[in-house]
C-alpha cells in the first residue's frame, strides 16, 4: 500500500498481499474469523 499526501495511491493485488504480507494475512484472517468465514 502506498499513501501519498494522505490518500491511497497504490495497492498490491490480493494474491500478492496474501503471499508476501504478514500484516495483511493477519488482519484478513482475524476479520474472517470474527464473522465466521475463516477456513481451517
C-alpha positions in Angstrom: 0.0 0.0 0.0 1.3 3.4 -0.9 -0.1 6.6 0.7 0.8 9.9 -0.9 -0.3 13.2 0.8 -2.8 11.3 3.0 -4.5 9.4 0.1 -4.2 5.9 -1.1 -2.2 5.9 -4.3 -1.4 2.3 -5.0 -2.3 -1.1 -3.6 -0.9 -4.5 -4.5 -3.0 -7.4 -5.7 -4.8 -9.6 -3.2 -2.8 -12.6 -4.3 0.5 -10.8 -3.7 -0.6 -9.5 -0.3 -1.7 -12.9 0.8 1.7 -14.4 -0.2 4.0 -11.6 0.9 2.4 -9.5 3.6 2.1 -11.0 7.1 0.1 -8.0 8.3 -2.5 -8.4 5.5 -2.8 -12.1 6.3 -3.2 -11.5 10.0 -5.9 -8.8 9.5 -7.8 -10.7 6.8 -7.7 -13.9 8.9 -8.9 -12.1 12.0 -11.7 -10.3 10.1 -12.9 -13.6 8.6 -12.8 -15.3 12.0 -14.8 -12.5 13.5 -17.7 -13.1 11.1 -17.4 -16.8 10.8 -15.6 -17.0 7.4 -12.3 -18.4 8.4 -11.5 -21.7 6.7 -9.3 -24.1 8.7 
